[in-house]
Amino acid sequence: MKHNNKKFGFTMAEMMVALAVMSVIATMLIPAIMQVRPDKPKTLFKKAYYISERIVSELINDEDLYPTVDDKEGFDNTDQVAIGGKTYEGNSKFCELFANKVNTVESEADCTTGALSFTTSDGISWYMPISNFNTEQQITVDINGPKDNGGKGPDCTYNATTCPSPDKFEIFVDPDGKMRVKGTLEKEYLRTNQTIKK
């Protein structure tokens, strides 16, 4: 009986051809893969919007925080409430309650008019409305922080001519908890689910 002791393997020429084919494929695919990456401003704005949407919904539906009293129903009820040994009231009520629902870098929110209210752990700076909420109010988010705090970027809201790549976005909240965006770019970002830059 004859045994076949022949071993099978790749020759050096076959290995070189395989490597050449793989390098051609890599050369064609790497540029395409590099172009397909997340659009960071869009992703961070959408994150901020969905965080706002969740928290506004939680706050407006909490009868302990915003009870219906007389003609006040919603965020325009700035009457005092006590939660966990702390009181919230007046024009800073919404800002302080909102800040308690997110992971902030600061220990306390700065709920004074025109101030940076707080920064979340993802680096987004939030400018909250300090108001009695008798009309719609505006939340401004700066997705990379203000320039004076080391943020990089234009530090502006969208304008086709002067700020085509903004880092500040505006979210509007009604006293009854309805939310909307008015800016062209904000609307575009929320309309599309695709977060890929092409």
Secondary structure, 3 states (H helix, E strand, C coil): CCCCCCCCCCCHHHHHHHHHHHHHHHHHHHHHHHHCEECHHHHHHHHHHHHHHHHHHHHHCCCCCCCCECCECCCCCCCCEEECCEEECHHHHHHHHHHCCCCECCCCCCCCCCCCCEEECCCCEEECCCCCCCCCEEEEEECCCCHHHCCCCCCCCCECCCECCCCEEEEEECCCCCEECCCHHHHHHHHCCCCEEC
